[in-house]
Amino acid sequence: MPILALMLNATIWGLSWWPFRQFEGAGMHPLWTTVIMYALSWAVVLLSQRGAVSEWLRSPGLWVVTLAAGMTNTAFNWGVSTGDVVRVVLLFYLMPLWAVLLARVVLHEPLTAMAGLRIALALGGALAVLAPADGGWPVPSSLADVLGLVGGMTFAFNNVMLRREAARSPGARALAMFTGGVLVAGLSAIAMAGHGLAPWPSLPGAVWLLPLAGMALLFFVSNLSLQYGAARLPANVTAVVMLTEVPVAAISALLLGGGTLDGKTALGGAAILGAAMLAALERHRA
């Protein structure tokens, strides 16, 4: 059951790009959808976890978690809604590269030979994914590529900070993450709409409110599934199972026209996933 719960969470996230695009086509920018999607989880945690607010307010480390979690969701949801889903998801999963570097700076963890191999694999995979088909420098070619990279970096930072703040209560940590999802995406959406870079939230009719509420509920279930599974499995098993998101996103994007997959992207993706697997193996040995 814990493994199935984690697979459910990964599957929901792997397929999330499609409803985000449907809402965007109807006039709802991905950032507004993100705010609504996280509002339900935020409200439930706020009402059910007594003392979480005061603990969050007096914990500067959790403020950083709020910012990192918010930037993660803002970047990832926006990226998969507008760009090539396969590229965005693979660039997002460069987390092993960022995690090694951030853990060194924030947690003062030593750089081991295994960590060096993970860096080399992840970096090589990123260069392959970003390499232009007609030659040139392997740099991000679109806003979606940048969002994928930023989302993965901030997610790794979020995870490192959660390890640093492990002594905080689960309720306070959850509140910090969900607050970030609502606050950062909301402020970004307001700023963009105010400058004419994105539309204010609107839908063609009231009938769209039902799938929007359904999506919010689905992601609430997804978060519960993650908490249930991660609390009952070793960290290395959780890390491996969560990689289910990558093939789910890639296959669904290829079938539904949300992305493409050429030889260099496949090779780079294999290297990036290899780095993630090595990270799981290192956790198991630890």
N, C-alpha and C positions, 0 to 999 in steps of 0.2 A: 504493500500500500504506500509506503513512503516514496518508493521509486516511481510508482504510477502518479503520485501527487506531483513530484518534480517534473515528470514528463508532461503532465497536464499544464503546468506553469510554462514550461519551455515551448510547448505547442501553441498556447495562446499568444505568447510573445512572438513566436515565429510567424504566425498568421496575422498579427496585428496590423501590418502594413496595409492590408486590403480594406478593412473598415475605415482606417484613417483616410485613405484615398477616396472612399465613397463619400465621407462627410466633407472632405475638402471640395469634391466636385459639386456638392450641394450648397457650398458657401461657407462651411465651417473650417477655418484654418486649423491645422494640426495642433497648434498651441492651445487654442480654445478647447479643442476636444480633450487634450491632455488635462487641462484644469478640471473639466467636468468628470473625466475618468477617475481622477484621484480624489475628488471632493468626497465621494462616498466613503472610501477607506479612511480618509482624514477625519471625517465626522465620527465614524464608528470608534476609532482609536481615541479621539478626544473625549467622547462620552463614556467610554468603558474603562479607560486607564486613569484612575484617580492618582493625582500627584504627578502625572507625566508632564503636564505643562510647566509646573514650577521647577521640576528637575531639568527640563529642557532649557528654560530661561536662565538657570544659573550654571549651565555647562557650556562654556565657549567651544569645547570640542564638538558638541552636538550641533552648534550653529554651523560649523564647517561641514558636518554631515548633511545638514539641511541644504546648504549651497551646492555641495557635490552631487547629492541625489537629484536635486532640482535640475541642475545642468545636464545630468545624465539623461533624464527622461525628456527634457526639452530637446536636446540634440538628437537623440535616437529617434523619437517619434516624428520629428520634423524631417530628419534625413530619409527614413524609409518611406515617408509620404511623398517625397518629391524626387528622389533619385533612384538609381539602380539598386534594388533591394539587396542583390547578392553582394555587390561591392560594399555597400554601407554596413551590412551585417559582418562581413569579414573584417573590415577595418575596425569595427567596434570591438571585435574579439581579439584585438591586439593587446587585450588586458594583461596577459602574462609579461609583455615587455614593460608596460608602465608599472605594473605591480612590483616587479623586481627593483626598478629605479626608485619608486616612491617608498617602498619598504626600507630601502637603504637610507634614504634621507629622513623619513619620519620615525621609523622604528629602529634604525641603526642595525638592521640585519646585515650579516656579512654576505659578500658576493661569492657564491660557491661556483664550482665548475659546472654544475647542473644549471645554475642560474645563468651563467654565461652562454650555455648551449641554448637555453630558452630565448635569450635575447637575440642570438644569431638567427635562430629559426624564425622568430616572429618578425625581425627586421627584414630578413630575406623574403619572407612571404609578403610583407607590406610593399617592398620594392617591386615584386612581381605583379601584384595587384594594381599598383599605381602606374606601372610602365606603360606609356602610350603605344598603341599598336603600330604607329608609323615611326617609332623611335623618339628620342628626346629624354628629358629628365623625368624621373618617376616622382612626380609631385601631384597633389590633389588637382583634379581637372574640373571640379564642380563644387558648389556649396554643399551638396549632399556628401561628397567625400570628406570635406572638412568636418561636417557634423558627425559623421561616423567616427572619425579620429578623435574628436573632442569628447564624444559620448563615451568611448572606450576608456579614454584617459581619466575622465571624471568618475567613471564607474570604478576603476581601479583605485582611485583616490578615496572614493566612498568606502570601499571594502577595507582599505588600510586604516582609515579613520575609525571604522566600526570595530576593528581589532584593538585599536588604541583605546577606544571608549567601551571596552568589553565589560567594565565594572558597572556601567550604567544599566538601568532596568530595561528589559525588552520593550516595555511600553514607551519609554522616553525615546529610545532609538527609533522605534517604528514611527512615533509622532514626528521626529525630526525628518525622516525620509519622506513621509507623506506630505508634511508641510512644505518641504522643498518642491515636491511635484506640483503642488497648487500654487505656491508663491512665485517661484522662478518662472514657470511657464506663464502664469497670469501677468506678472509684471512685464515680461518680454512681449506678450501679446498686446498689452495696453500700449507699450512704447511704440511697437510697430504700427498698430492701428492709428495711433495719434499722429504719426508721421506719414501716413498713407502707404505704408509698406505692406500692410495686411488688412483685410476687411474686418469690421466689427462682427461679432458672432451673429449669425443669422442662418435660418433654415427655410426651405421652400414652404413648409407647412407643419402643422402640429403633429402630423403622422410620423415625422422624423424624430420626435421626442422619445418614442417607444424604443427604437433601436439604439438611441443614444443612452437611454437608461439601462438597456440590456447590456451595452458595452461596459458601462460603469460597474454593473453587477458582475459581469464576467471577469473583469480585472480584479475586483474584490475577491472573488473565488480564487483567482490566480495567486494573489498575495497570501491568502490563507493556505493554499496548497504548498507554496514555497516554505512558509513557516513550519508547516506540519512535517514536510519531508526533510528539510535541512536540520530540524531538531532531532531527528531519529536516525540519521545516517552519518557516517564519517565524512569529514570535509572533502576528502579526495573523491569519494563516490558521488557526492553532491556535484562537484565540479565536472565530473565526466558526464553525468546524466543531463546536466544543464546544457551541454553542448548539443543536445537534441535540437535546440533552437536553430542552429545553423542549417542542417539539411532541411528542416521543415520550411524555413524561410526561403532557402534556395529553390527547392522543388516547387513550392507554391508560386514563387515569382516566375519561374520558367514556364509553368503551366498557364498562369494567368496573365502573362505579359508584363510582369513587374520588374524583370531583370534579364540579363544575359549571362552566359558562361562560356568563355573561350579557354584555350589551353593555358595561357599564362595566369589567368585568374584562378583556374582549377589548381594549378601547381602552387600558386601563392597561398590559396586557401588551405591546401594540404599541409603546408609548412606552418601556417598560423595555428591550425588545429593540433598539429604535432606539438607545438610549444605549449598549448593548453593541456594536452595530455601529460607532458613532462611535468607541468606544474602540479597536476593531480598526483603523479607518482611521487614527487618530492614531498607532498603533504603526507602521503601514506607512510613513507619512510620516517618522516619526522614523528 
